[in-house]
């Protein structure tokens, strides 16, 4: 009886008051709960879980409803330009010439050359940019125009060191560059 008393005393005064003892006691409780739940749950159905995956892709759209993508099967309409205004291809060409700049051009003059061809949002994004950071020196081929909607056009311009991608918008019929992206070759 003395040995049992000493074992219980050692358990409660030393082991359960240490971090290791508390961790072991929690592990015993957790595994006891998991074991009891498995015993009470009954046999496991093998058709449940990951082994019962579908053979066909799960669809959330009626497959017979047609294409529901942004650019559905119809061709985009031609860009609409206000009478007397510059067309998107001409705006892109003028912007590229201004973007390439000239040797010795100041940053202020460079941005001012692009201002009439750009949206205010783009001019704001280019506020800290300088002409020396332009990664190209000349166009190597004609620009490719990709109309997306009547008021949104994407223009791809091949350059000597990569490809310039411009996004033009015309909310009121006047085409302005809204975004500039560079793809290195």
HELIX and SHEET records of a PDB file:
HELIX    1   1 UNK A    2  UNK A   10  1                                   9    
HELIX    2   2 UNK A   11  UNK A   15  3                                   5    
HELIX    3   3 UNK A   19  UNK A   41  1                                  23    
HELIX    4   4 UNK A   49  UNK A   52  5                                   4    
HELIX    5   5 UNK A   88  UNK A  100  1                                  13    
HELIX    6   6 UNK A  107  UNK A  115  1                                   9    
HELIX    7   7 UNK A  120  UNK A  125  1                                   6    
HELIX    8   8 UNK A  131  UNK A  133  5                                   3    
SHEET    1   A 4 UNK A 144  UNK A 149  0                                        
SHEET    2   A 4 UNK A 152  UNK A 159 -1                                        
SHEET    3   A 4 UNK A 162  UNK A 169 -1                                        
SHEET    4   A 4 UNK A 176  UNK A 184 -1                                        
END                                                                             
